[in-house]
């Protein structure tokens, strides 16, 4: 699976340039995943009306955030 380009939003003016919804740079990576975890994340994405790519992005971001906070707690 390859993560797609970040979505953009257009202003009311049709001549306006697109505004990036995600200001960060997005990296594309190939991802091989067993069917069962993929199915679980795909079902969660469907429940939340998201694409599977967006659900993966949210899941990974949440995991990184959680690991960072755990690392800070261990330091103290």
Secondary structure, DSSP 8 states (H G I E B T S, - for coil): -------EE--SSTTS--EESS-S----------HHHHHHHHHHHHHTT--HHHHHHHHHHHHHHHHHHHHHHHH-
